[in-house]
Amino acid sequence: MSLMSPAKPKRSETDEVRRAVAAFVAAGADESVQRVITTVHRVSRRLDQWYDRQLADLGVTAGEWAVLGELARSEAGTACTPTQLALAANVAPSSMTHRLDRMVERNLISREADPNNRTRVLVRLSDAGWKLYAHAIQDANLVESDVMAGLSGQQVDELASLLERVLAGLDQAVI
């Protein structure tokens, strides 16, 4: 005879969202709002877990990914300063310097003196850095497409539009 109680079956994410929403509603929250916010949070959390595993498999830290992403999004390969990268990644400039050192060693970025200001350094994405970035984005797109597979193209477009409106509301709100 076992003294251990039988393991409870794992709840689905949908069940967890319903339980959380019920608790929020019992505490006085609006059910419709909580269904959306709680679901968006859960989807974001699950995708973040996958992204973290993907970056680990690629040998890239989240901080390095922030640098790669910022440089990839810069206009026409425009260089960034370490200070700009530190602000974008929300880290201290000294932390960024160490991060950039490691990325240069791995040939993901290049650093060069600013020809217009010799006291300033410019950082650019290397070809190897771009290839790593593109590979990660393509892998992520496969997973993200699978996440959306249960929706029609029109539903995906509608969901994107609605979430963009919610985000615009956050931009205007004082939070």
C-alpha positions as CSV (number, residue, x, y, z in Angstrom):
1,M,0.0,0.0,0.0
2,S,1.4,3.3,-1.1
3,L,1.4,6.2,1.3
4,M,1.7,8.7,-1.5
5,S,-1.4,10.2,-3.0
6,P,-1.9,9.7,-6.7
7,A,-0.5,12.4,-8.8
8,K,-3.0,14.9,-10.0
9,P,-3.3,15.2,-13.8
10,K,-1.6,18.3,-15.1
11,R,-4.1,21.1,-15.9
12,S,-4.1,22.5,-19.4
13,E,-3.2,26.1,-20.0
14,T,-6.8,26.8,-20.8
15,D,-7.9,25.3,-17.5
16,E,-5.3,27.4,-15.7
17,V,-6.6,30.5,-17.4
18,R,-10.2,29.7,-16.4
19,R,-9.1,29.2,-12.8
20,A,-7.2,32.4,-12.7
21,V,-10.0,34.4,-14.3
22,A,-12.5,32.9,-11.9
23,A,-10.4,34.1,-9.0
24,F,-10.0,37.6,-10.5
25,V,-13.7,37.8,-11.1
26,A,-14.4,36.6,-7.5
27,A,-12.2,39.5,-6.3
28,G,-14.2,42.0,-8.4
29,A,-12.4,42.1,-11.8
30,D,-14.2,42.3,-15.2
31,E,-14.4,38.8,-16.6
32,S,-14.0,39.8,-20.3
33,V,-10.9,41.9,-19.6
34,Q,-9.3,39.2,-17.4
35,R,-9.9,36.5,-20.0
36,V,-7.9,38.6,-22.6
37,I,-5.2,39.8,-20.3
38,T,-4.6,36.4,-18.6
39,T,-4.6,34.6,-21.9
40,V,-2.2,37.1,-23.5
41,H,0.1,36.8,-20.5
42,R,0.0,32.9,-20.6
43,V,0.8,32.9,-24.4
44,S,3.6,35.4,-23.9
45,R,5.1,33.3,-21.0
46,R,4.9,30.1,-23.0
47,L,6.6,31.6,-26.0
48,D,9.2,33.3,-23.8
49,Q,10.1,29.8,-22.4
50,W,10.5,28.5,-25.9
51,Y,12.5,31.5,-27.0
52,D,14.8,31.0,-24.0
53,R,15.4,27.4,-24.9
54,Q,16.0,28.3,-28.5
55,L,18.6,31.0,-27.6
56,A,20.3,28.5,-25.2
57,D,20.5,26.0,-28.1
58,L,22.1,28.7,-30.3
59,G,24.5,29.6,-27.5
60,V,23.1,33.2,-27.2
61,T,22.1,34.9,-24.0
62,A,19.0,37.0,-23.8
63,G,21.2,40.1,-23.5
64,E,23.2,39.2,-26.6
65,W,19.9,38.6,-28.4
66,A,18.8,42.1,-27.4
67,V,21.9,43.5,-29.0
68,L,21.5,41.4,-32.2
69,G,17.9,42.5,-32.5
70,E,18.6,46.1,-32.0
71,L,21.4,46.1,-34.6
72,A,19.3,44.1,-37.0
73,R,16.4,46.6,-36.7
74,S,18.7,49.6,-37.2
75,E,18.1,51.4,-40.5
76,A,20.1,50.0,-43.5
77,G,22.8,48.5,-41.3
78,T,23.4,51.8,-39.4
79,A,25.9,51.4,-36.6
80,C,24.9,52.0,-33.0
81,T,26.9,53.2,-30.1
82,P,27.3,51.1,-27.0
83,T,25.3,53.7,-25.1
84,Q,22.4,53.3,-27.5
85,L,22.6,49.5,-27.2
86,A,22.7,49.8,-23.4
87,L,19.6,52.0,-23.4
88,A,17.7,49.6,-25.7
89,A,18.7,46.6,-23.6
90,N,18.0,48.4,-20.4
91,V,21.4,47.7,-18.9
92,A,24.3,49.8,-17.5
93,P,26.8,50.9,-20.1
94,S,29.6,49.0,-18.3
95,S,27.5,45.8,-18.6
96,M,27.1,46.5,-22.3
97,T,30.9,46.8,-22.7
98,H,31.5,43.3,-21.4
99,R,28.6,41.9,-23.5
100,L,30.0,43.5,-26.6
101,D,33.5,42.2,-25.8
102,R,32.1,38.6,-25.8
103,M,30.1,39.2,-29.0
104,V,33.2,40.5,-30.8
105,E,35.2,37.4,-29.7
106,R,32.4,35.3,-31.3
107,N,32.4,37.4,-34.4
108,L,28.7,38.3,-34.0
109,I,29.4,42.1,-34.1
110,S,32.2,44.5,-35.0
111,R,33.4,47.6,-33.3
112,E,35.1,50.5,-34.9
113,A,36.1,54.0,-34.1
114,D,33.6,56.6,-35.2
115,P,35.3,58.6,-38.0
116,N,33.5,61.7,-36.9
117,N,34.3,61.4,-33.2
118,R,37.4,59.5,-32.2
119,T,36.2,59.1,-28.6
120,R,33.2,57.2,-29.7
121,V,32.8,53.5,-30.8
122,L,30.4,52.3,-33.4
123,V,28.9,48.7,-33.3
124,R,27.7,46.9,-36.4
125,L,26.2,43.5,-36.9
126,S,28.7,41.1,-38.7
127,D,27.7,38.7,-41.4
128,A,27.9,35.9,-38.9
129,G,25.7,37.9,-36.5
130,W,23.1,38.5,-39.2
131,K,23.1,34.8,-40.1
132,L,22.5,33.8,-36.5
133,Y,19.8,36.4,-36.2
134,A,18.1,35.3,-39.4
135,H,18.3,31.6,-38.4
136,A,16.7,32.3,-35.0
137,I,13.9,34.3,-36.6
138,Q,13.2,31.6,-39.1
139,D,13.0,28.9,-36.4
140,A,10.8,31.1,-34.3
141,N,8.5,31.8,-37.2
142,L,7.9,28.1,-37.6
143,V,6.8,27.8,-34.0
144,E,4.8,31.0,-34.0
145,S,3.0,29.8,-37.2
146,D,2.2,26.5,-35.4
147,V,0.7,28.6,-32.5
148,M,-1.5,30.4,-35.0
149,A,-2.5,27.3,-37.0
150,G,-5.9,27.0,-35.3
151,L,-6.9,30.4,-36.8
152,S,-7.7,31.4,-40.3
153,G,-5.6,34.0,-42.1
154,Q,-8.4,36.5,-41.5
155,Q,-8.6,35.7,-37.8
156,V,-4.8,36.1,-37.4
157,D,-5.1,39.6,-39.1
158,E,-8.1,40.5,-36.9
159,L,-6.2,39.4,-33.8
160,A,-3.1,41.3,-34.8
161,S,-5.2,44.5,-35.4
162,L,-7.0,44.1,-32.0
163,L,-3.8,43.6,-30.1
164,E,-2.2,46.5,-31.9
165,R,-5.1,48.7,-30.7
166,V,-4.6,47.4,-27.1
167,L,-0.9,48.2,-27.4
168,A,-1.7,51.7,-28.7
169,G,-3.9,52.2,-25.7
170,L,-1.0,51.2,-23.4
171,D,1.2,53.8,-25.2
172,Q,-1.4,56.5,-24.4
173,A,-2.1,55.3,-20.8
174,V,-0.2,56.5,-17.8
175,I,1.2,53.2,-16.4
